[in-house]
Structures are given as structure tokens and as C-alpha cells.
Amino acid sequence: MSAPKIADKKPVVLELEPKTYYWCTCGESANQPYCNGAHKGTEFTPLAFEVTETKTVALCLCKHTGNAPFCDGAHAKL
């Protein structure tokens, strides 16, 4: 599997409402951190995740987290 593009070396902090979101895994989406279909023709697929209550989260943009889609600080080692 090829490596994803690093969209940024810091997370994006967002307040998310309850619903299903699709996190970009390829790093190519122009709508980071969400998938916009830019992965088409690659081995990447978006990661669906469910938010059940309104909350503030830090979503990974470096695409190297071990806890996708959430930031785990992996960007500090890149």
C-alpha cells in the first residue's frame, strides 16, 4: 500500500454534531479532513465514523495516526 499524502502536520479541532462522517485516508481531499472522492483510482477508501453526541474532537491531518480518525500525536514524529 502506498503512503497517504500528509495534508498537514497538525490536527484540525472541530465541534462535530451527531451523524456519520467520512474521514479522508488518502490525504488528497480538498475538503480535509473529510473525503471528497479524490481517492478514486487508488487503494484508499474513506473511513466512516459515527458521532453520537455533539463534541469537540481533534481529527488527524497527517494520516499517520494509530487511532484514526483522531489525532494521536503521530505528526510530531514526521
C-alpha positions in Angstrom: 0.0 0.0 0.0 1.3 3.5 -0.8 1.7 6.1 1.8 -1.0 8.8 2.1 -0.3 12.4 1.4 0.3 14.5 4.6 -2.4 17.1 4.4 -0.9 19.0 7.4 1.4 18.3 10.3 -1.1 19.3 12.9 -4.7 18.1 13.7 -7.8 20.1 13.0 -10.0 20.7 16.1 -13.7 20.7 15.3 -17.0 20.6 17.1 -19.0 17.8 15.5 -22.7 17.3 15.6 -24.2 13.7 15.8 -24.1 12.0 12.4 -21.8 9.8 10.3 -18.7 11.4 8.9 -16.2 10.1 6.2 -12.6 10.9 7.1 -10.1 11.2 4.2 -7.4 8.5 4.4 -5.5 9.4 1.2 -4.7 13.0 2.1 -5.7 14.3 -1.3 -9.2 15.6 -0.5 -9.6 19.4 -1.0 -12.2 19.2 1.8 -9.9 18.0 4.7 -10.4 16.2 7.0 -13.4 14.8 5.0 -13.4 12.7 1.9 -14.4 14.3 -1.4 -13.7 11.3 -3.6 -10.2 12.3 -4.5 -9.1 8.7 -3.7 -10.8 7.3 -6.7 -8.4 5.1 -8.7 -6.2 4.4 -5.6 -6.2 1.7 -2.9 -7.5 4.2 -0.3 -11.1 4.4 0.9 -12.7 6.8 3.3 -13.1 5.8 7.0 -16.7 6.2 8.2 -17.1 7.2 11.8 -20.1 7.9 13.9 -20.5 10.8 16.3 -23.4 10.1 18.8 -23.3 13.4 20.7 -22.1 16.9 20.0 -18.4 17.1 21.0 -15.1 18.7 20.2 -12.5 16.4 18.6 -9.0 16.7 17.1 -9.0 14.9 13.7 -5.7 13.8 12.2 -4.5 15.5 9.1 -1.0 13.8 8.8 -2.8 10.5 8.1 -0.3 8.5 10.3 -2.4 8.3 13.4 -2.8 4.9 15.1 -6.3 5.9 16.3 -8.0 7.1 13.0 -9.6 9.4 12.5 -8.5 11.0 15.8 -5.1 12.6 16.3 -2.7 10.7 18.5 0.3 13.0 18.1 2.0 10.9 15.3 2.6 14.2 13.4 5.3 15.1 15.9 7.4 12.2 14.7 7.2 13.1 10.9 
